[in-house]
Amino acid sequence: MGFSGFGNYIFNFRKVRQLSQRAFAERLYISHQTVSKWEKGTAIPSLETLMSLSDEFNVALADIVAEIEHVAFIKTAQKDVIARTFLSLLTTHNLDELTLQLIWQSAGMALNDQSQCYNSKYEILDYIMIGIDEEVKLAIAHSDHIDPFKILAYAVLPVLYERSDELKILYSGNYANGRWLSFLEKEYHDWAEDYMNNYANVILPVSQSFAKDLVVKMTIAVISAWLVQPIPEKIETFSPKFLSLTKLSMRDIVAFDSN
């Protein structure tokens, strides 16, 4: 739908005052093409222009902003519906098999609405990934722990558990075409860097870069193995187990006896 709701608001606002697009634009010191974009729902005014609109026509700025916020809320809700539909389709289709037409039809939307929400299926996937990442970063920022693994166990894992239905799809097979795992590695390499500054003081047979890569990949693998279970273990019992796993070597996990 884009901002067509606000476009109708501007159109009616202008018509009530019996102004052409050009005359309306001149009073706001903007081009009539800009007014046309507003009314078509392909753009919205800047805050500075909204303030000019409020002053010029003696309309409360709060009323105009409320109209935009209402339209933006509808647009966000629409994007969320498409995202949920997209994830549902990924349970039965590989990402490469999906088309925007199939996604929009499954969401019960008209095809001419698609460009107002997403321009590609990868934008949908990015919207989902960024939304999850923002929740994770917020949880990390509010954590009282200093140890990075405790931050993961008691701040990050609860967020992931709440969204386990979505994450199971993103972590499974090639459904997300490796995009989710690549996204995670990029995000958490930088985060891990802060906790590995003292690595040079430890004598290990690999470089700092290799160690960082290994820690990030192994941590992602543990979380992935947990979330792709048919019914992921509840956070209350898995968080302590996660911390225990971080203290084990691969040899400990398989209980290998070299004798």
Disulfide bonds with the S-S distance in Angstrom:
none
